[in-house]
């Protein structure tokens, strides 16, 4: 049985067992003792294993992603258009997700007593989650983004500062020249690979940890939370579908100058591969071939945009993170201000750069964003069992976004070349 199937089985078994126990023995001392001393500690140990890799994963992958842009002078407008398109698509996807959650309210509707008990149970974890700062947006947030001591920032869980350091590290690697940068690039690449391997190792315990965590939630709070979970899954899938079919269609028609129907017909093999593998990296060879051969994007553009997109362009993942954070905030009764939701949007966009292009790679970074807005990270258990199907959907959006970006860059590059030729011809006539 595959891992994602076992995780789903663990979720279902833990949910059913928890609901049954809640019905027959909700207030029994033995149940509370079991939850407090066995089930929930085991789940938290597993969560700690994921949190453990967040700092080195962010530093290595974000720095490598920025360094992958290469020399600014060498890349010129292609790199600039690529990066701006990545950021615009990712921010647009996240904003769509946040808007949908605020309208649909999939995490709302719980009995106020249940919400109060949820927050009371997990308040200590929320307040101490990774030592992260409050999610308020203010001048101190801006000042503290640049750390005096990056090691201290990492130790204190100051994630914005860590991300800024990683971004600057990547920029520095592009400035010192390939020969000097290569040793550190190899180290960072090894660190990223090791962190992904550790995530894979920790995820082997996921079926049992998910059982323990969701059993703890449902044994304490009954069936009500599961109804909200169904609404959450439908909200994520609907948002991803709208962004895929409407958002990308608008970009293709108005920005890339392509026929959307023709694009999706040619890209369907890539979309199916991404859906089945849940991995941008595993889909990369197919994406590159289709972008060059079917979509007729020049190899110099496709060879730059597509591999970079497999690391940096995670539109679906950012949307998923934004929806999940707000959903769990609603479940736990945590009211997020507009400023905090802006922080969620920014962090979803930035952390999407650091997501490993493998199944489940977004989970550690999602937990980090939860901690930033004081939402208990234990709440991840509520959604983790559904992550496989959502991972398949968001990977499809991610990979399609890489191809869309390649067509946008191709359009701008052809327009720039045409303008250059026209200018030179005009000057020659004169």
Buried (B, 14 or more C-beta within 10 A) or exposed (E): EEBBEBBBBBBBBBBBBBBEBBEEEEEEEEBBEBBEEEBBEBBBEBBEBBBBBBBBBBBBBBBBBBBBBBEEEEBEEBBBBBBBBBBBBBBBBBBBBBEBBEEBBBBBEBEEEBBEBBBEBBEEBBEEBBEBBEBEBEEEBEEBBEBEEBEEBBEBBBBBBBBBBBBBBBBBBBEEEEEEBEEBBEEBBEBBEBBBEBBBEBBEBBBBBBBBBBBBBBBBBBEBBBEBBEBBBEBBBEBBEBBBEEBBBEBBEEBBBBEBEEBBEBBEBBBEBBBEBBBBBBBBEBBBBBBBEBBEBBEEBBBBBBBBBBBBBBBBBBBBBBBBBBBBBBBBBBEBEEEBBBBBBBBBBBBBBBBBBBBBBBBBBBBBBBBBBBBBBBBBBBBBBBBBBBBBBBBBBBBBBBBBBBBBBBBBBEEBEEEEEEEEEEEEEE
